[in-house]
Amino acid sequence: MAEQHSLEIITRGRGSIDITGDIAAVIRNTAIGSGLAHVFCRHTSCGLAITENADANVRRDLETLMQRWAPDGDPAYRHDLEGDDDMAAHARSLLTGVSLTVPFADGRLLLGTWQGIYLFEHRTQGHRREIVVTLLA
């Protein structure tokens, strides 16, 4: 048994957005008792991550690391059709990844105590992002 849902997330530009509640709502409204939630981002310049949900400094520090690993406007980049953040956003998407799989049971995600699901926007401008959630029994 499988179900598929689509979520629209509006970002304000570079940074992380907690989407745990959005995914949890999909799980609460399914008839599937237990299984896996596959969460997929349909874009190449943002990504998904499970990380600490208690201290926002963790996500700020991750952004600092991403700036070091994939800086905007590096003169070695060839792909810059959409600005200085273009290639850096694609590289950061590889770092965060574009999909996650999380188990669920009894209408709730089986995340650890300090875990949350985040959409990381890697572009400096806001975008409309589509997330596909596939539930598998």
C-alpha positions in Angstrom: 0.0 0.0 0.0 1.3 3.5 -0.8 0.1 7.1 -0.8 1.6 10.2 -2.2 1.2 13.8 -1.2 2.6 17.1 -2.4 3.5 20.0 -0.1 4.3 23.5 -1.1 6.8 25.4 1.0 7.5 29.1 0.4 11.0 30.1 1.4 12.3 33.6 2.2 15.8 33.0 0.9 18.8 31.2 2.3 18.3 29.4 5.6 16.4 26.4 7.1 12.7 25.9 7.6 11.3 23.3 10.0 8.9 21.1 8.0 8.6 18.4 10.6 5.0 19.5 11.4 4.0 19.4 7.7 5.3 15.9 7.3 3.7 14.8 10.6 0.4 16.1 9.4 0.6 13.9 6.4 1.3 10.9 8.7 -1.6 11.7 11.0 -4.0 11.7 8.1 -3.1 8.4 6.6 -4.8 5.1 7.0 -1.4 3.3 6.8 -0.6 2.1 10.3 3.1 1.9 10.0 5.7 2.2 7.3 8.2 4.6 5.7 7.8 8.2 4.7 10.0 9.1 1.8 10.4 12.9 1.6 11.7 14.2 -1.7 12.5 17.8 -2.8 11.8 18.5 -6.5 14.6 21.1 -6.9 18.3 21.3 -7.4 19.1 24.4 -5.4 17.6 23.5 -2.0 17.8 20.3 0.1 16.5 18.3 3.0 18.2 17.3 6.3 17.4 15.7 9.6 19.2 17.7 12.3 18.8 19.0 15.9 15.6 20.7 16.6 16.3 22.1 20.1 19.0 24.7 19.3 18.7 27.0 16.2 22.4 27.7 16.5 23.0 24.2 15.0 21.3 25.2 11.8 23.1 28.6 11.8 26.4 26.7 12.2 25.6 24.4 9.4 24.9 27.4 7.2 28.4 28.7 8.2 29.9 25.4 7.2 28.1 25.4 3.9 29.4 28.9 3.1 32.9 27.5 3.6 32.3 24.4 1.5 30.4 26.1 -1.3 31.0 29.9 -1.3 28.9 32.2 -3.5 30.7 33.7 -6.5 33.8 31.5 -6.5 35.7 32.5 -9.7 36.3 28.8 -10.5 32.6 28.2 -11.1 31.5 28.1 -14.7 27.7 27.9 -14.0 26.5 31.3 -12.9 23.5 31.9 -15.2 21.3 33.0 -12.3 23.8 34.9 -10.2 26.6 34.4 -7.7 24.6 32.0 -5.6 23.7 29.7 -8.6 26.5 27.1 -8.5 26.9 27.3 -4.8 23.2 26.5 -4.3 23.6 23.4 -6.5 26.7 22.3 -4.6 25.0 22.8 -1.2 22.0 20.7 -2.5 24.5 17.8 -2.9 25.7 18.4 0.6 22.2 18.3 2.2 20.7 15.8 -0.2 17.2 16.0 -1.8 15.5 13.1 -0.1 15.0 11.5 3.3 13.3 8.3 4.6 11.7 8.3 8.0 9.8 5.4 9.7 6.4 6.1 11.2 3.9 4.2 13.3 0.6 4.8 15.0 0.2 8.2 13.2 3.5 9.7 14.2 7.0 10.0 12.9 9.6 7.9 14.7 12.2 10.6 14.9 14.6 10.8 17.8 14.0 13.3 20.7 16.2 16.0 19.2 15.5 15.4 15.5 13.6 17.6 13.1 13.1 17.6 9.4 14.3 20.8 7.6 14.2 22.2 4.2 17.4 24.1 3.5 17.0 26.9 1.0 20.3 27.5 -0.7 19.4 30.4 -2.9 19.6 34.0 -1.5 16.1 34.8 -2.9 12.9 33.1 -1.7 11.3 30.4 -3.9 8.2 28.2 -4.0 9.4 24.7 -3.3 7.6 21.4 -3.8 8.1 18.5 -1.5 6.7 15.0 -2.4 5.9 12.7 0.5 5.4 9.1 -0.4 4.1 6.8 2.4 4.9 3.1 2.0 3.3 0.3 4.2 
